[in-house]
Amino acid sequence: MTLRSPVRSLVLWFPDWPVTALTREGTPPLDPSRAIAVVERNLVVACSAAARVDGVRRGQRRRDAQARCPGLTVVPADAVRDHRAFAPIVSLIEEKAPGVQLVRAGLCALRARGPARYYGGETEAAHVLIESLRGLGLADVRAGIADGPFTAEQAAKAANARDPVFAVPAGGAGGFLAPLSVAVLDASSFPGAETTDLVGLLARLGVQTLGAFAAMEPDRVRERFGERGIRLHSLAAGRDSQPVEPRTPPPELEREVAFEPPLEIADQVAFAMRLTADDFITGLGAMDLVCTELRVELVGDRGERSERVWLHPGSFDAAAVVDRVRWQLAEDQEGLRSGVALVRISPEAVDAASHHAPALFGGGPEERVHHALSRVQAMLGHRGVLTPAIGGGRWLSERQVLSSLGRPAREGARGSRGAARPPVAGKPARAAAHDGVRRSGAGRRARTGRRAHRRR
């Protein structure tokens, strides 16, 4: 296997990005000065600075973290929220230096050669990017420059808040990586560097550092670990052949409208959204797409936010988008206590337009019924038209769940109190629960309840 020479790479790392995403995109946004921990699979994956002062660390169990910090705010991990908050950050970086590879939310890489030529050096380019990101309120951003993305990632993690840029000289990747633990191979986010069992095996063999792993004979490594082991052996030696793979920027599908001065009346907001909704649907149609789930974000004049995802039985048109904005304003009056300063609409889920084209045969009555119900819902509001579904519960009345048209019922929902117990097959639930007959002995029927009492 022929390995290419490492390419000078620049990696930007945003420490504890899941917590930062909560403070920027949470509902409502959390105070960054609070003790916050993001938990996944009952383990802490990120924590705030205040939580870290009290002894909370990544990898701790949730119970141990709460024992160390009783006032800890625990939030479940949400990869969608993290990527949604990180998308405008990547767009800003691409304005300053195109060719960004999105590794994960909170970590991105780009080739250092282009920005270094434009800004007068690798370190200068990193400082320009960091300063532009501080304009968005991101005070803690680290940059690493080295031969290959893997080494640059380790350099970014070696930087600190006072000196946020750490540059490894060309050809010095092996010396920089040598004292690091082999566990960084398992913690790396770049494809090809992750491993699950190699780190533990190397530790049992007495190989604790990347330098010791790189000193092993390549033939012995290939014999024991195969080509995957050779790839990790090259990373440990500073010979990272993984290139930076720039992403193709996605099309701008979201639209937003800013109001100055803020609007107080819902009809005024809905009227101002008509042209924007038309432009939103037209942009999707230009790419042969339709929106099936719509995210509506409302921002008040005092900074309060209202965010909701709306579903549609078919696909949204401009009138349906305007209706959802009006309904959200009507239902979230307590959340928005000031005038609306910004409305943002974005597609949460899209589908091919060919899947929603009118059918030649068999679709007429259903389409007319849906059209009529949609018109009634537009006049009466989101909760004006309800559709039934079967949920959990003990009685028939409890199993009937009503949900708004275009919004599926939650799985396992119930109409009223009662345990989620299915009825006996072929018998109504109430009769199955109160027939008062049970089997005992060798097939004898014993009556229980009120009947037996009256018979005595």
JODAHU-V802282 format. One record per helix or strand of 3 or more residues. SS is the DSSP state (helix for helix, strand for strand). FROM is the first residue (numbers start at 1). LEN is the number of residues. If there is no record, write none. Layout:
SS;FROM;LEN  SS;FROM;LEN
This chain:
strand;8;6  helix;17;9  strand;36;5  strand;43;5  helix;49;5  helix;62;7  strand;73;4  helix;79;18  strand;100;5  strand;107;5  helix;112;8  helix;122;13  strand;142;6  helix;149;10  strand;165;3  helix;173;6  helix;183;5  helix;198;7  helix;210;5  helix;218;19  strand;255;9  helix;266;7  helix;274;13  strand;289;12  strand;305;7  helix;318;14  strand;340;13  helix;353;4  helix;364;17  strand;386;5  helix;396;4  strand;400;5  helix;429;6  strand;437;4  strand;444;4  helix;450;6
